[in-house]
Amino acid sequence: MSDEMKSPIEYEEFDPSKAVKATVEWIRNWFSENGAGCNAVIGISGGKDSSVVAALLKEALGKERVIGVLMPNGAQSDIDMARLLVDHLGIRNYTINIKEGFDGLTEELKRVLPEVGKDTLINLPARIRMSTLYAVAQSNNGRVANTCNLSEDWVGYSTRYGDSAGDFSPCSSFTTAEIRAMGAYLGLPEVLVKKVPTDGLSGLSDEEKLGFTYDVLDRYIRTGEIHDDEVKARIDRLHKINQFKLRYMDSFVYKQEPENR
């Protein structure tokens, strides 16, 4: 890995070659147990996470079994990054524009509901995209890959039943810095690995929305080190209140008490 590709944060114990090898083996084992011969279906945004997951899938399954799905909502300013990735990997891909579906559902919501919240409209495209991925998967003998990483999951920076969903999650144990290191090791184009993370929904970068950098978050997750008490409190609060996103649906278990005899 060149000096230019190194992350601002490096942990001596993290070896991207070992991480890639272990993840590829895990993917192969998962498919062997949960869909032998099935394809992997992944949403392609052109960011580092979908890029790294797609590259890992290709390594694990071969390019013939990886299907990338590009899902712009009308015009997407960075769609060329997504196309760069699928061309680089040589994987089969589909472009499915969700604009008409989003606009139609938005109009219906506004017609029926007294008020449609701003966050509702921000998160709606992510949920439509996940429905689209499952439609593609069901029509192509597929399993849907989740692309979230540990840093995002730690603070709940995902949309429940949107990008947080999927059938398997190869990279949820790796921080943002570690994902970048793996991307460099996998030989992905530098522009994809170093692309500024955005949610593609609000028009803001991840760090602008979170109020702290991934460098700070990653170091805190891995070492416990943090020098700003306010940022620490914000991270801790986000981690606590978003734990429900990492669980399957909570359900009540009713146990009937035996009658006294």
C-alpha positions as a Python dict, from the first residue, in 0.01 Angstrom:
ca = {
    (1, 'M'): (0, 0, 0),
    (2, 'S'): (144, 336, -100),
    (3, 'D'): (190, 618, 152),
    (4, 'E'): (-75, 819, -34),
    (5, 'M'): (-334, 546, 23),
    (6, 'K'): (-275, 506, 395),
    (7, 'S'): (-550, 614, 631),
    (8, 'P'): (-482, 898, 878),
    (9, 'I'): (-539, 635, 1149),
    (10, 'E'): (-338, 315, 1141),
    (11, 'Y'): (-354, 46, 1405),
    (12, 'E'): (-44, -171, 1419),
    (13, 'E'): (-250, -480, 1487),
    (14, 'F'): (-464, -442, 1173),
    (15, 'D'): (-335, -632, 871),
    (16, 'P'): (-557, -572, 564),
    (17, 'S'): (-424, -883, 388),
    (18, 'K'): (-532, -1105, 678),
    (19, 'A'): (-865, -922, 705),
    (20, 'V'): (-937, -968, 334),
    (21, 'K'): (-842, -1336, 341),
    (22, 'A'): (-1060, -1405, 646),
    (23, 'T'): (-1357, -1214, 506),
    (24, 'V'): (-1338, -1389, 169),
    (25, 'E'): (-1332, -1726, 346),
    (26, 'W'): (-1631, -1624, 561),
    (27, 'I'): (-1830, -1519, 252),
    (28, 'R'): (-1761, -1851, 83),
    (29, 'N'): (-1866, -2043, 393),
    (30, 'W'): (-2179, -1833, 434),
    (31, 'F'): (-2292, -1899, 78),
    (32, 'S'): (-2211, -2267, 113),
    (33, 'E'): (-2449, -2285, 408),
    (34, 'N'): (-2710, -2029, 303),
    (35, 'G'): (-2728, -2038, -74),
    (36, 'A'): (-2490, -2268, -254),
    (37, 'G'): (-2477, -2154, -615),
    (38, 'C'): (-2667, -1833, -542),
    (39, 'N'): (-2558, -1492, -666),
    (40, 'A'): (-2459, -1199, -446),
    (41, 'V'): (-2663, -883, -508),
    (42, 'I'): (-2521, -552, -391),
    (43, 'G'): (-2624, -189, -417),
    (44, 'I'): (-2345, 16, -574),
    (45, 'S'): (-2313, 376, -459),
    (46, 'G'): (-1956, 440, -568),
    (47, 'G'): (-1840, 488, -209),
    (48, 'K'): (-1570, 293, -28),
    (49, 'D'): (-1805, 53, 154),
    (50, 'S'): (-1997, -81, -145),
    (51, 'S'): (-1670, -82, -342),
    (52, 'V'): (-1487, -295, -86),
    (53, 'V'): (-1779, -532, -30),
    (54, 'A'): (-1824, -578, -405),
    (55, 'A'): (-1451, -651, -447),
    (56, 'L'): (-1463, -903, -161),
    (57, 'L'): (-1763, -1073, -320),
    (58, 'K'): (-1580, -1102, -650),
    (59, 'E'): (-1278, -1254, -474),
    (60, 'A'): (-1498, -1499, -286),
    (61, 'L'): (-1748, -1604, -553),
    (62, 'G'): (-1607, -1497, -888),
    (63, 'K'): (-1737, -1207, -1096),
    (64, 'E'): (-2003, -1422, -1263),
    (65, 'R'): (-2190, -1452, -932),
    (66, 'V'): (-2186, -1084, -832),
    (67, 'I'): (-2463, -848, -944),
    (68, 'G'): (-2423, -476, -883),
    (69, 'V'): (-2731, -255, -880),
    (70, 'L'): (-2703, 121, -939),
    (71, 'M'): (-3009, 305, -811),
    (72, 'P'): (-3008, 677, -881),
    (73, 'N'): (-3300, 887, -766),
    (74, 'G'): (-3334, 1090, -1084),
    (75, 'A'): (-2995, 1241, -1165),
    (76, 'Q'): (-2704, 1134, -943),
    (77, 'S'): (-2403, 1362, -955),
    (78, 'D'): (-2153, 1088, -867),
    (79, 'I'): (-2305, 802, -1068),
    (80, 'D'): (-1979, 786, -1263),
    (81, 'M'): (-1809, 656, -947),
    (82, 'A'): (-2052, 364, -932),
    (83, 'R'): (-1995, 290, -1300),
    (84, 'L'): (-1619, 308, -1247),
    (85, 'L'): (-1646, 36, -984),
    (86, 'V'): (-1857, -211, -1183),
    (87, 'D'): (-1634, -158, -1487),
    (88, 'H'): (-1321, -206, -1276),
    (89, 'L'): (-1453, -532, -1128),
    (90, 'G'): (-1616, -650, -1450),
    (91, 'I'): (-1934, -757, -1270),
    (92, 'R'): (-2282, -781, -1416),
    (93, 'N'): (-2484, -472, -1326),
    (94, 'Y'): (-2821, -307, -1364),
    (95, 'T'): (-2920, 59, -1338),
    (96, 'I'): (-3267, 104, -1193),
    (97, 'N'): (-3383, 461, -1143),
    (98, 'I'): (-3608, 490, -837),
    (99, 'K'): (-3730, 844, -907),
    (100, 'E'): (-4080, 757, -1029),
    (101, 'G'): (-4134, 519, -739),
    (102, 'F'): (-4005, 775, -490),
    (103, 'D'): (-4209, 1060, -638),
    (104, 'G'): (-4526, 851, -657),
    (105, 'L'): (-4500, 729, -299),
    (106, 'T'): (-4410, 1077, -174),
    (107, 'E'): (-4716, 1228, -342),
    (108, 'E'): (-4939, 960, -192),
    (109, 'L'): (-4793, 1013, 155),
    (110, 'K'): (-4849, 1387, 131),
    (111, 'R'): (-5205, 1330, 14),
    (112, 'V'): (-5290, 1102, 305),
    (113, 'L'): (-5081, 1221, 599),
    (114, 'P'): (-5126, 1554, 779),
    (115, 'E'): (-4751, 1606, 763),
    (116, 'V'): (-4458, 1419, 608),
    (117, 'G'): (-4139, 1477, 808),
    (118, 'K'): (-3809, 1582, 653),
    (119, 'D'): (-3631, 1272, 785),
    (120, 'T'): (-3905, 1055, 638),
    (121, 'L'): (-3824, 1185, 292),
    (122, 'I'): (-3448, 1157, 355),
    (123, 'N'): (-3476, 791, 454),
    (124, 'L'): (-3742, 686, 203),
    (125, 'P'): (-3500, 640, -92),
    (126, 'A'): (-3283, 404, 115),
    (127, 'R'): (-3585, 187, 191),
    (128, 'I'): (-3698, 189, -172),
    (129, 'R'): (-3347, 90, -277),
    (130, 'M'): (-3347, -205, -38),
    (131, 'S'): (-3683, -320, -176),
    (132, 'T'): (-3531, -291, -522),
    (133, 'L'): (-3231, -502, -423),
    (134, 'Y'): (-3456, -776, -291),
    (135, 'A'): (-3661, -766, -611),
    (136, 'V'): (-3345, -810, -816),
    (137, 'A'): (-3222, -1084, -584),
    (138, 'Q'): (-3546, -1279, -594),
    (139, 'S'): (-3543, -1266, -974),
    (140, 'N'): (-3177, -1372, -999),
    (141, 'N'): (-3137, -1647, -738),
    (142, 'G'): (-2962, -1395, -516),
    (143, 'R'): (-2870, -1302, -162),
    (144, 'V'): (-2847, -934, -66),
    (145, 'A'): (-2519, -801, 73),
    (146, 'N'): (-2524, -544, 352),
    (147, 'T'): (-2248, -283, 314),
    (148, 'C'): (-2245, -113, 657),
    (149, 'N'): (-1919, -88, 849),
    (150, 'L'): (-1850, -87, 1224),
    (151, 'S'): (-1808, 290, 1249),
    (152, 'E'): (-2151, 355, 1096),
    (153, 'D'): (-2317, 82, 1300),
    (154, 'W'): (-2155, 212, 1620),
    (155, 'V'): (-2345, 541, 1601),
    (156, 'G'): (-2651, 419, 1413),
    (157, 'Y'): (-2561, 598, 1092),
    (158, 'S'): (-2785, 391, 870),
    (159, 'T'): (-3150, 366, 774),
    (160, 'R'): (-3341, 87, 947),
    (161, 'Y'): (-3472, -153, 679),
    (162, 'G'): (-3279, 56, 427),
    (163, 'D'): (-2901, 27, 397),
    (164, 'S'): (-2892, -143, 739),
    (165, 'A'): (-3074, -447, 597),
    (166, 'G'): (-2940, -743, 401),
    (167, 'D'): (-2894, -1118, 421),
    (168, 'F'): (-2529, -1111, 523),
    (169, 'S'): (-2286, -843, 639),
    (170, 'P'): (-1919, -897, 547),
    (171, 'C'): (-1773, -569, 676),
    (172, 'S'): (-1959, -485, 996),
    (173, 'S'): (-1647, -570, 1202),
    (174, 'F'): (-1426, -311, 1031),
    (175, 'T'): (-1392, 61, 1098),
    (176, 'T'): (-1384, 323, 825),
    (177, 'A'): (-1004, 341, 841),
    (178, 'E'): (-978, -37, 812),
    (179, 'I'): (-1219, -45, 516),
    (180, 'R'): (-996, 206, 336),
    (181, 'A'): (-689, -7, 406),
    (182, 'M'): (-868, -315, 270),
    (183, 'G'): (-976, -124, -39),
    (184, 'A'): (-618, -21, -110),
    (185, 'Y'): (-499, -379, -60),
    (186, 'L'): (-767, -504, -300),
    (187, 'G'): (-636, -265, -567),
    (188, 'L'): (-948, -53, -595),
    (189, 'P'): (-919, 285, -768),
    (190, 'E'): (-794, 543, -519),
    (191, 'V'): (-1078, 781, -601),
    (192, 'L'): (-1327, 525, -466),
    (193, 'V'): (-1134, 439, -152),
    (194, 'K'): (-1071, 801, -57),
    (195, 'K'): (-1408, 942, -166),
    (196, 'V'): (-1562, 1164, 102),
    (197, 'P'): (-1841, 959, 264),
    (198, 'T'): (-2194, 1094, 214),
    (199, 'D'): (-2533, 940, 275),
    (200, 'G'): (-2644, 1030, -79),
    (201, 'L'): (-2971, 1154, 66),
    (202, 'S'): (-2930, 1478, 259),
    (203, 'G'): (-2663, 1651, 52),
    (204, 'L'): (-2425, 1655, 351),
    (205, 'S'): (-2114, 1452, 420),
    (206, 'D'): (-2132, 1187, 692),
    (207, 'E'): (-1901, 1387, 916),
    (208, 'E'): (-2104, 1706, 872),
    (209, 'K'): (-2416, 1522, 985),
    (210, 'L'): (-2248, 1336, 1270),
    (211, 'G'): (-2065, 1635, 1411),
    (212, 'F'): (-1729, 1456, 1439),
    (213, 'T'): (-1480, 1288, 1206),
    (214, 'Y'): (-1445, 918, 1136),
    (215, 'D'): (-1081, 950, 1241),
    (216, 'V'): (-1196, 1049, 1590),
    (217, 'L'): (-1468, 785, 1599),
    (218, 'D'): (-1243, 503, 1475),
    (219, 'R'): (-973, 578, 1731),
    (220, 'Y'): (-1231, 589, 2009),
    (221, 'I'): (-1379, 255, 1902),
    (222, 'R'): (-1043, 78, 1877),
    (223, 'T'): (-843, 241, 2159),
    (224, 'G'): (-1089, 424, 2384),
    (225, 'E'): (-890, 743, 2327),
    (226, 'I'): (-1076, 1069, 2275),
    (227, 'H'): (-982, 1424, 2374),
    (228, 'D'): (-1313, 1607, 2349),
    (229, 'D'): (-1561, 1531, 2627),
    (230, 'E'): (-1853, 1673, 2430),
    (231, 'V'): (-1777, 1455, 2129),
    (232, 'K'): (-1733, 1154, 2356),
    (233, 'A'): (-2073, 1219, 2513),
    (234, 'R'): (-2233, 1253, 2169),
    (235, 'I'): (-2078, 929, 2042),
    (236, 'D'): (-2180, 743, 2358),
    (237, 'R'): (-2535, 875, 2333),
    (238, 'L'): (-2569, 780, 1966),
    (239, 'H'): (-2427, 434, 2036),
    (240, 'K'): (-2679, 378, 2316),
    (241, 'I'): (-2994, 504, 2148),
    (242, 'N'): (-2926, 325, 1819),
    (243, 'Q'): (-2863, -24, 1956),
    (244, 'F'): (-3208, -129, 1838),
    (245, 'K'): (-3091, -96, 1476),
    (246, 'L'): (-2845, -380, 1528),
    (247, 'R'): (-3101, -620, 1666),
    (248, 'Y'): (-3365, -819, 1492),
    (249, 'M'): (-3719, -719, 1580),
    (250, 'D'): (-3780, -734, 1956),
    (251, 'S'): (-4063, -974, 2031),
    (252, 'F'): (-4261, -1059, 2340),
    (253, 'V'): (-4229, -1418, 2457),
    (254, 'Y'): (-4541, -1527, 2639),
    (255, 'K'): (-4499, -1804, 2891),
    (256, 'Q'): (-4819, -1947, 3027),
    (257, 'E'): (-4796, -2015, 3396),
    (258, 'P'): (-4921, -2358, 3502),
    (259, 'E'): (-5242, -2352, 3701),
    (260, 'N'): (-5214, -2428, 4069),
    (261, 'R'): (-5353, -2766, 4153),
}
